[in-house]
């Protein structure tokens, strides 16, 4: 993966098929492991819940790489490809790379243009295909980001708290949170624009910005973390934590597996 390039990622369905991965950074060109990619995108998309109230923005960092993007209603990205005839659709458009990501304010201001162009590029060729016509994901490689050249911005790195807990910031502090995450050298998964900061909505995240909090707080998503229970022991773990962790042999939080996944994929 080029230090200056960004590989597009598009997660969105067509009217006829429930295939969601439209474009993914290729592993051969330094793309992220599929498990990590899927975990962080789903942490932002959350099945489309509450996207009618506004988009959510994701910044996930691990091993010197970053995935930045937006989860939103499809109608915000396309005037013609946003419904299956019975319901409004939604999706995620992002970019994976090693360079510094755009400022949150710029992403908020331009996501319809930036993500809309990528959505059009990946969905238009397959939009009218029938239910029996497979539409595999396109592998993508690094290219210039749609935001162009970025000015330098200094920030103190984001601190990562204990496993099984998520730090919730007020939405008014989201830009500060974003800059700190961009400067982080530790694995972090940040989502802004979240309305409800309940434990079940925070699985897979380390930090969020929510309009429903007025000061920073920590929300425990794994009761074992609160009471000192070992992660490998089911006792004290809530259902949300079990769902995120997967089957018994893989019951480690998403972030604890990032290093393993990246080393496996990149050989580093």
N, C-alpha and C positions, 0 to 999 in steps of 0.2 A: 504494500500500500504506500503510495507516494505521500510524503509528509505534507504536500500542498494540495493533494487531490481529495475529492469527495465522491464516494460511490453511492448512487441513489438507491433507495429502498422504498417500495410501494406495497402496502398491505390493503387491498380493497377487492371486493367481489364484483362479478358481472351479474346481470339479471338472471341468467339461466343456470349458472354453476356456482356452487359454494366453495370455489377455490379462491383463497385470499391472497396468497403471496404472488404478486404480479412481477416484482423485480427485487432481487436480493444481491448484495455485494458478493462476488464470487470468492470462494475460499482460496483459489489459486492466485488471486490478485490481492490477498491479504484481508479478505472479508472476515466478519466475526463468526464464531461458532454458532450453528443454528439454534442450539439450546439457549444461549444467552440472548441472541437476537429475538427469539420468540418470547422469552420471559420479559424483557424490558418493553417490547412493543405492546404486549398484552397488558402490562402494568399501566400503560398510558391509555390504551383504547378502552379497556374495561367493558367490552361488549357493547360499546356505543352509549353506555349509560350517561345521562346528563349532558350529552354533547349538544342538545338543543339549546342549552343555556350558554354555550360558547365553547371554543376549542380548548384543548389541553396541550401544553408544550412539554416535550421530553428532552432531557440532556442526560445521557448515560455515559459514564467514563470508566474505562478499565484497561490496564496494561498499556497506557499511552495512546489509546484509541478513544474515539468519541462517536456516539450516535446522537444526532440532533434532529428533531422533527416535530410534526404536529398531528394530533388526532382531532378529526373534525367531521362534520357532516359533508357528504359528497357534494351537496348542492352549493357549498361554499367554494368548491373547486371546479365545478362544471355546470353549465346551464342545461346540458342535455344528457349527462350520464350520472344521474343521482337517484334513480328509483327503479325498482323492478316491476313497477306498475301497481303494486299493492302497498309498498312501504318505502320510506326514505332510507337510503343507504348511508354508510359512514366508512371511514378508513383512516389510514395513517400514511403519511409521506415523510420520509426523512433522508438523511445523508450520513454516511459513515466515513470517517477519516481520522487523521492524526493532527491536523492543524487546529488552531483556535476557532471555536464556533462563533457564529454571529451573536450580537447582543440580543437579549430577549426583546427589547423594545423594537429592534429592526425586524425580528421574526414576527412579532405581533402585527407590525404595520404592513408587512409584505408577504405573509404566508399564502394568501390567496393567489398571488401572482407566482411565487416561487414553487409552491407545492402544486398549484393548478397546472402549470406547464408540464410537470413530471407526471401528474395524474393523466393528463391528456395523452402524453407520449406512450404510456404503458397500457392504458385502458382502451383507447380508441380502436386499435387493431383487433381486439378480442371482444368488444362490447356486444356485438350482435351474433356471436357464435352460439350454437345450440347446446343443449344440456349433455349431449354425447360427445361433444368436441372438446378434447382436453386442452387446457391452457396452462402449460407449465410456466413456472417463474423464469423470467429472463435474468441471466447473470449480468451484473454490472461491474464496471471498473472505475478507478479514480478519474475524475474530471474536475475542472474548475467549479466551485460552488456558485450558485446563482446570485449570491450576495457580493461577489467581486472582492476587491481588496479590503482588508479590515485594518482599522487603526488599532494600535496596541492599547490594552486596557489592563491595569494592574489590579489585583485583588488577592487577599489572603486566601489560601486554600481552604476548602470546606473540610471541617472535621467530621469524621465518621464515628457515630456512637456505637453502642453495644448492639450485638446481633439480636434480632427479634424485637427491635424498637425503631420507630420512625420519628424523625424530627419534623414537626409541623410549624411552618412559618406563616405569618399573615401575608395575604396576597399583595399588600402594599410593599412588602419587602422582597417580592419575587425577583426583581432585577438584581438585588444584592446577592440573593441566594444563587442565582444563575451564574454570576461572575465568579463567585467562590467555587462553584462546582466546576466551572471551566478551568480553574487554576488547580484543581485537585489532582494529587498524584495517587490517590487511593480509589478503589472502586466505589462509585456512587451512582445512584439512579434517582434523578430529580424530575418531578412532574409539577408544573404550575397550572393554575386554573381549576384545581380540584374543588368541588363544592362541599362534599361530605368527607370528613376525615375520620371515618370509623375504621376499626382494625381490619374488617373484611375488605375494605377498599384500598388498603395500603400494602397488600402483599406484594413483595418483589421490589419495593421502594426503600430508599434510605431517607429521603427528604421530600417534602411536598410544600407547596404554597396553596393555602385555602382561604376563600373569602369569608369563611365562617369562624375564623379565629382572630383574635385581636392582639395576641402576644404569643411568642414562641412557646411550644410545649412538646413533650415527648409522649407518643402514643405507643403502648406496648401491643405488638401484634402476636407475640409468642409468650404465653404466660410462663413458659419455662425460663425465658430470659429474665423475667421479673423476679422469679423465685430461685434462680440459680440452678434450675434443672438442666441436666446435660441434654444437648440437642439430639443425641441418639436415643433418648428415652421418651416414649410417648406420653408419660405422665406429665401433666401440666401443659401440654401443647393443645391449642385450640384447633377447631376444624379448618379455619382459614390457613393456619400455618401448615397443617398436614397437606392440604390441597396444593400449596405452593411447593412443598418439598418433594412431592411425588411418592413413589413406592418406598417401602422400608429401607431398601439398600441404598437409596439416594436421598435420605432425609437430612440434607444439609441445605441451608438457605441458598437462594440463587447466587448471591454475591460471594459466598464462600467457595463456589465452584468456578468462579470466573477465571481465576489463575490457571486452574487445570484445563479448562476448555480452550483458553487462549494458547497455552503451551502445546496442547494437542493439535490445534489447528495450524499454528504458525511455526512450530518446531523450536520456539524460543524458550 
